[in-house]
Amino acid sequence: MTEKGYTLLEALFQLVVFVLVCHFFIFIILWATTMKTTMMTDEQTKWELFVFEMHTYLANATSLNISGNQQRITLQTSNTLHHFDCYRNMIRDRVNGGHVPMLIGIKSCQFQLSIMN
């Protein structure tokens, strides 16, 4: 007759399985943290591109007007009229009868003109 019991080999096997599960769990947490940081970087990149594009338009503008309760900028460049609007959850450029989204995923926006000496 054989005795049933808990052997050292079974304990070591359970310890190995437990350590592997812990490593897998830590790997998932580190991966999720990296993904969160990457997503924030993506938003920052979109903002930087928007600022660069607006700076380019403003540098080439011959006239500027803010209207629509500070929700629209109208810029005249050498041969094109641009209307930058806050529309729903984006800032868009209305030019030549079309709409070009410039910044998506915003809650609200308001334009203001400040002249620096």
C-alpha positions in Angstrom: 0.0 0.0 0.0 1.3 3.4 -1.0 1.0 6.5 1.2 -0.4 9.6 -0.3 1.4 12.8 0.7 2.8 16.1 -0.4 6.3 15.5 -1.8 9.2 17.9 -2.2 9.1 17.5 -5.9 5.4 18.6 -6.0 6.3 21.7 -3.9 9.2 22.6 -6.2 6.9 22.2 -9.3 4.3 24.5 -7.8 6.9 27.1 -6.8 8.2 27.1 -10.4 4.7 27.6 -11.8 4.1 30.4 -9.3 7.3 32.2 -10.2 6.5 31.9 -14.0 3.0 33.4 -13.4 4.5 36.3 -11.4 7.0 37.0 -14.1 4.2 37.0 -16.7 2.1 39.4 -14.6 5.0 41.8 -14.1 5.7 41.7 -17.9 2.1 42.6 -18.6 2.2 45.6 -16.1 5.5 46.9 -17.6 4.1 46.5 -21.2 0.9 48.4 -20.2 2.9 51.2 -18.6 5.0 51.5 -21.8 1.9 51.7 -23.9 0.4 54.4 -21.8 3.6 56.5 -22.1 3.6 55.9 -25.9 0.0 57.1 -26.2 0.8 60.3 -24.3 3.8 60.9 -26.6 1.5 60.4 -29.6 -0.8 63.2 -28.3 2.2 65.5 -27.7 3.4 64.8 -31.3 0.1 65.8 -32.7 0.1 69.0 -30.7 3.6 69.8 -31.8 2.7 69.3 -35.5 -0.4 71.5 -35.1 1.7 74.3 -33.5 4.3 74.0 -36.3 1.7 74.2 -39.0 0.0 77.2 -37.4 3.3 79.0 -37.0 4.0 78.4 -40.7 0.6 79.8 -41.7 1.0 82.8 -39.4 4.5 83.6 -40.6 3.2 83.7 -44.2 -0.1 85.6 -43.4 -0.8 89.0 -45.0 -3.9 89.6 -42.9 -5.5 88.1 -39.8 -9.0 88.3 -38.3 -10.5 86.5 -35.2 -14.3 86.1 -35.3 -17.1 83.9 -34.3 -16.9 84.4 -30.6 -13.2 83.7 -30.8 -13.9 80.3 -32.5 -12.5 81.2 -35.9 -9.3 82.6 -37.3 -9.3 83.9 -40.9 -5.8 84.2 -42.5 -5.0 85.6 -45.9 -1.8 84.2 -47.3 -0.3 85.3 -50.7 -3.0 83.6 -52.7 -5.2 81.6 -50.4 -7.8 82.4 -47.7 -7.8 80.0 -44.7 -10.5 79.7 -42.1 -9.4 77.9 -39.0 -12.5 76.8 -37.0 -13.3 75.1 -33.8 -15.7 72.4 -35.0 -17.1 69.7 -32.7 -14.0 68.0 -31.3 -11.4 69.3 -33.8 -9.7 72.4 -35.2 -10.0 72.3 -39.0 -8.7 74.4 -41.9 -11.4 75.4 -44.4 -9.7 76.3 -47.6 -10.9 76.2 -51.2 -14.3 74.7 -50.3 -12.7 71.7 -48.4 -12.0 70.9 -44.8 -8.6 69.7 -43.5 -8.6 68.4 -39.9 -5.6 69.9 -38.1 -6.0 68.8 -34.5 -8.5 66.1 -33.5 -9.8 65.1 -30.0 -10.1 68.5 -28.3 -12.8 69.4 -25.8 -13.0 73.1 -26.7 -10.9 75.9 -28.2 -10.7 79.7 -28.2 -8.4 81.8 -30.3 -6.8 85.0 -28.9 -4.5 87.6 -30.5 -1.6 88.9 -28.5 0.8 91.4 -30.1 4.3 91.4 -28.6 6.7 94.2 -29.0 
